[in-house]
Amino acid sequence: MQEKITQLLSQVLYPNFQKDIVSYGFLKEIRQEDDKFAICLAIPSSDPNVAKALYDKIDNVLSNAGIQASISIQTPTPKQTPTPQTKNALPQVKHFIMVSSGKGGVGKSTASTNLAIALAMEGKKVGLLDADIYGPNIPRMFGLQGKKPSLDASGKRLIPLNAFGVDIMSMGMLFDEGESLIWRGPMLMRAIAQMFSDVVWQELDVLVLDMPPGTGDAQLSIAQSLPVSAGIVVSTPQLVSLDDGARALDMFNKLSIPIAGIIENMSSFICPECGNEYDIFGKDTTLPLAQKYNTQVLAKIPLEPSIREGGDNGKPIVYFMPDTPTAKAYRKTANTLLDFLAHVERQNLAGNAQIQPR
């Protein structure tokens, strides 16, 4: 019977070849187990489609001959290819946080400023890179307008300015106030690259990246240059803003950036006279978007004069008015974000452990 089975299997051609599995030497064993036979093969392909096609052919040949058999096909263990790692232009920085928005005017730079300071107030070494080349507002919000960064000993690299415990670099520090930058995309990309290579960034726990509005060249360039640990979208509650916020969330997914959540800015208006709260831009509109992208609403920041005044005067609310509901919301967001970064770090370590050679 074993000879008969061998003869039958010699009719089975190896998929996509003109030679049978017996001639190739892929048949390793035929043994009888009670009232049926066990057939063992070993093939060189790890493609499951090849093994499946071969199994079906063998089963069909044996069934037509009235032979019951269990068929075992051994395949090589696929070689594990390490996941390509994103380039890291700043290896001295532990985590990069990309703060983005689908459109301008939603308070993204205000959120970046207060979030960076809140992280520093938690004892972290924090930097803030103002990557919004065309609209750099960070210097004013930190009270640094008119101040220029100094050069290091080589005379070739810039030393970031520091305010409220945050190291800061912005294109707004390198040009005169109000001066326009009429640059094409390649010049913008070179400028962002120089913000990494030509600036003396110290060892940091977190570098917050205040991005320009939209989902264009700057976002793609930074995602290709840095291993971004978390993406945050800033939006206001009205649907026309959330439509653009959805595009920013989709961008994070396409760039494989973990989404930390959404900051709902201008969530409501608090009247400075009576203290009443008004939902002038809508209510409970951000949560469905967060659920769609399997993330969370990190904070709901109200629209109140003290936030605007702090930004205009270089006195961020989280630092100068720490007991206000807005400041407390940013402090809570900072702690939530640190927990998220710790989770991402654990996942990365687990992933690296899985691809280590044995």
Solvent accessible surface area in square Angstrom, and as a share of the most:
residue,aa,sasa,rsa
1,M,122,0.54
2,Q,88,0.39
3,E,152,0.68
4,K,95,0.40
5,I,0,0.00
6,T,46,0.27
7,Q,124,0.55
8,L,27,0.13
9,L,0,0.00
10,S,45,0.29
11,Q,115,0.51
12,V,4,0.03
13,L,77,0.38
14,Y,13,0.05
15,P,13,0.08
16,N,144,0.74
17,F,108,0.45
18,Q,164,0.73
19,K,96,0.41
20,D,19,0.10
21,I,0,0.00
22,V,43,0.25
23,S,65,0.42
24,Y,76,0.29
25,G,35,0.34
26,F,30,0.13
27,L,34,0.17
28,K,125,0.53
29,E,78,0.35
30,I,25,0.13
31,R,96,0.35
32,Q,116,0.52
33,E,68,0.31
34,D,135,0.70
35,D,122,0.63
36,K,81,0.34
37,F,21,0.09
38,A,5,0.04
39,I,1,0.00
40,C,21,0.12
41,L,0,0.00
42,A,27,0.21
43,I,8,0.04
44,P,86,0.54
45,S,27,0.17
46,S,52,0.33
47,D,59,0.31
48,P,101,0.63
49,N,111,0.57
50,V,22,0.12
51,A,19,0.15
52,K,123,0.52
53,A,40,0.31
54,L,0,0.00
55,Y,89,0.34
56,D,65,0.34
57,K,80,0.34
58,I,0,0.00
59,D,61,0.32
60,N,85,0.44
61,V,30,0.17
62,L,4,0.02
63,S,67,0.43
64,N,119,0.61
65,A,38,0.29
66,G,67,0.64
67,I,17,0.08
68,Q,124,0.55
69,A,26,0.20
70,S,46,0.30
71,I,24,0.12
72,S,51,0.33
73,I,36,0.18
74,Q,112,0.50
75,T,59,0.34
76,P,56,0.35
77,T,122,0.71
78,P,89,0.56
79,K,192,0.81
80,Q,135,0.60
81,T,114,0.66
82,P,79,0.49
83,T,87,0.50
84,P,123,0.77
85,Q,130,0.58
86,T,60,0.35
87,K,158,0.67
88,N,61,0.31
89,A,50,0.39
90,L,4,0.02
91,P,104,0.66
92,Q,57,0.25
93,V,5,0.03
94,K,120,0.51
95,H,17,0.07
96,F,1,0.01
97,I,0,0.00
98,M,0,0.00
99,V,1,0.00
100,S,0,0.00
101,S,1,0.00
102,G,17,0.17
103,K,72,0.30
104,G,41,0.39
105,G,74,0.71
106,V,7,0.04
107,G,18,0.17
108,K,13,0.06
109,S,10,0.06
110,T,22,0.13
111,A,1,0.00
112,S,0,0.00
113,T,1,0.01
114,N,5,0.02
115,L,1,0.00
116,A,0,0.00
117,I,0,0.00
118,A,0,0.00
119,L,0,0.00
120,A,18,0.14
121,M,66,0.30
122,E,55,0.24
123,G,66,0.63
124,K,76,0.32
125,K,127,0.54
126,V,3,0.02
127,G,0,0.00
128,L,0,0.00
129,L,0,0.00
130,D,0,0.00
131,A,1,0.01
132,D,15,0.08
133,I,1,0.00
134,Y,117,0.44
135,G,27,0.26
136,P,40,0.25
137,N,79,0.41
138,I,0,0.00
139,P,7,0.05
140,R,98,0.36
141,M,31,0.14
142,F,4,0.02
143,G,32,0.30
144,L,12,0.06
145,Q,72,0.32
146,G,71,0.69
147,K,111,0.47
148,K,106,0.45
149,P,14,0.09
150,S,66,0.43
151,L,97,0.48
152,D,35,0.18
153,A,117,0.91
154,S,71,0.46
155,G,39,0.37
156,K,166,0.70
157,R,87,0.32
158,L,36,0.18
159,I,68,0.34
160,P,16,0.10
161,L,34,0.17
162,N,88,0.45
163,A,13,0.10
164,F,48,0.20
165,G,45,0.44
166,V,0,0.00
167,D,25,0.13
168,I,0,0.00
169,M,0,0.00
170,S,0,0.00
171,M,12,0.05
172,G,25,0.24
173,M,3,0.01
174,L,67,0.34
175,F,57,0.24
176,D,103,0.53
177,E,128,0.57
178,G,82,0.79
179,E,91,0.41
180,S,80,0.52
181,L,26,0.13
182,I,159,0.81
183,W,60,0.21
184,R,196,0.71
185,G,26,0.25
186,P,85,0.54
187,M,79,0.35
188,L,17,0.08
189,M,43,0.19
190,R,143,0.52
191,A,7,0.05
192,I,1,0.01
193,A,53,0.41
194,Q,99,0.44
195,M,7,0.03
196,F,8,0.03
197,S,69,0.45
198,D,49,0.25
199,V,2,0.01
200,V,30,0.17
201,W,8,0.03
202,Q,104,0.46
203,E,126,0.57
204,L,11,0.05
205,D,43,0.22
206,V,2,0.01
207,L,0,0.00
208,V,0,0.00
209,L,0,0.00
210,D,0,0.00
211,M,0,0.00
212,P,17,0.10
213,P,60,0.38
214,G,20,0.19
215,T,70,0.40
216,G,40,0.38
217,D,78,0.41
218,A,3,0.02
219,Q,3,0.01
220,L,83,0.41
221,S,25,0.16
222,I,0,0.00
223,A,15,0.12
224,Q,109,0.48
225,S,29,0.19
226,L,1,0.00
227,P,54,0.34
228,V,15,0.09
229,S,11,0.07
230,A,0,0.00
231,G,0,0.00
232,I,0,0.00
233,V,0,0.00
234,V,1,0.01
235,S,2,0.01
236,T,3,0.02
237,P,0,0.00
238,Q,56,0.25
239,L,121,0.60
240,V,97,0.56
241,S,2,0.01
242,L,11,0.05
243,D,81,0.42
244,D,28,0.14
245,G,1,0.01
246,A,22,0.17
247,R,138,0.50
248,A,0,0.00
249,L,0,0.00
250,D,50,0.26
251,M,15,0.07
252,F,0,0.00
253,N,81,0.42
254,K,157,0.66
255,L,48,0.24
256,S,98,0.63
257,I,9,0.05
258,P,47,0.30
259,I,24,0.12
260,A,1,0.00
261,G,0,0.00
262,I,0,0.00
263,I,0,0.00
264,E,3,0.02
265,N,9,0.05
266,M,41,0.18
267,S,13,0.08
268,S,3,0.02
269,F,59,0.24
270,I,45,0.23
271,C,24,0.15
272,P,89,0.56
273,E,159,0.71
274,C,74,0.45
275,G,48,0.47
276,N,80,0.41
277,E,111,0.50
278,Y,101,0.38
279,D,66,0.34
280,I,94,0.48
281,F,62,0.26
282,G,27,0.26
283,K,134,0.57
284,D,91,0.47
285,T,34,0.20
286,T,1,0.01
287,L,95,0.47
288,P,78,0.49
289,L,20,0.10
290,A,0,0.00
291,Q,120,0.53
292,K,150,0.64
293,Y,39,0.15
294,N,143,0.73
295,T,26,0.15
296,Q,71,0.32
297,V,37,0.21
298,L,18,0.09
299,A,10,0.08
300,K,97,0.41
301,I,1,0.00
302,P,15,0.09
303,L,59,0.30
304,E,26,0.12
305,P,48,0.30
306,S,24,0.15
307,I,23,0.12
308,R,141,0.51
309,E,74,0.33
310,G,7,0.06
311,G,13,0.13
312,D,63,0.33
313,N,98,0.50
314,G,6,0.05
315,K,110,0.47
316,P,3,0.02
317,I,3,0.01
318,V,0,0.00
319,Y,96,0.37
320,F,91,0.38
321,M,85,0.38
322,P,57,0.36
323,D,117,0.61
324,T,24,0.14
325,P,96,0.60
326,T,0,0.00
327,A,0,0.00
328,K,116,0.49
329,A,24,0.18
330,Y,0,0.00
331,R,73,0.27
332,K,146,0.62
333,T,0,0.00
334,A,0,0.00
335,N,64,0.33
336,T,41,0.24
337,L,0,0.00
338,L,35,0.17
339,D,99,0.51
340,F,39,0.16
341,L,4,0.02
342,A,40,0.31
343,H,82,0.36
344,V,8,0.04
345,E,56,0.25
346,R,144,0.53
347,Q,105,0.47
348,N,85,0.43
349,L,114,0.57
350,A,53,0.41
351,G,32,0.31
352,N,60,0.31
353,A,68,0.53
354,Q,132,0.59
355,I,46,0.24
356,Q,107,0.47
357,P,124,0.78
358,R,288,1.05
